[in-house]
Structures are given as C-alpha cells and as structure tokens.
C-alpha cells in the first residue's frame, strides 16, 4: 500500500479554499489532467479518464464536511483507492491545504510513485490558481 501526502499554502481564507475544493462542478479544473468527475447523486461521484484503471466510468463515494473543512472520497468499485483533503487557516488571510491519497495496489517508491507525487503537486498548483480566481472575483 502506498500513502501520498502533500501540503500547500493557499492565497485565500479557509472558507474560500474549501468552497473551491468541494465544488464538484469545477473539480475538473484542478484535479489531475486526464481525470474527470461528475456528480452522480448524493454522496456519489462518477469518475473517468486516462488516469482511471480499466475502461469506462467508475463510481466513487464523496463526502464534503463544511464544519470540518474536509473533503473525503474513495472508490466504490475500487476499494483500494481513497483520499482526503483538509483545509486549515494560516496567517494573514491565507490557508493551507493537505491532500492525502491511499493506493492499495501501488508501490510507494519508483517511477509510478514519483508520477503520483507529481500529479498531486500539479493538482495543488491548479487548485491555488482556482482559489486565486475565486478570491479575486474572476471565478
């Protein structure tokens, strides 16, 4: 089992960041390129794209908790995949996001692990861009 985690400072307060991170309608803007998600009912997302193993779409569980500033997800038909995103306040109107991903069938070192870390870092960069747009009123 491989565990991946990354933290990034965000240029807005925690409520703005949580609002962007938990908005299923705009997740495709900041999730890794090649991954697409769509709301499929209460607590259910449909995921697809180049990064999903196998063909077609997969159902995933999704929970967003505003009072905890936390988003959690997992593979409904792929139980070896789960993750969470936590937003916390930081200094001077900024916040911090930590993303944690668990992949049961992935190695925690080597080229694939490096690829996952890179995808995670790029996603956090894209999330920061979305947060900047939202905070400046351009979302």
Secondary structure, DSSP 8 states (H G I E B T S, - for coil): -EEEEEEEEESS-HHHHHHHHT-GGGGGGTS-TT-EEEE-STTEEEEESTTSSSSS-EEEEEEEEGGGTEEEEEESS-TTEEEEEEEEE-STT-EEEEEEEEETTS-SSSHHHHHHHHHHHHHHHHHHHHHHHHHTT--
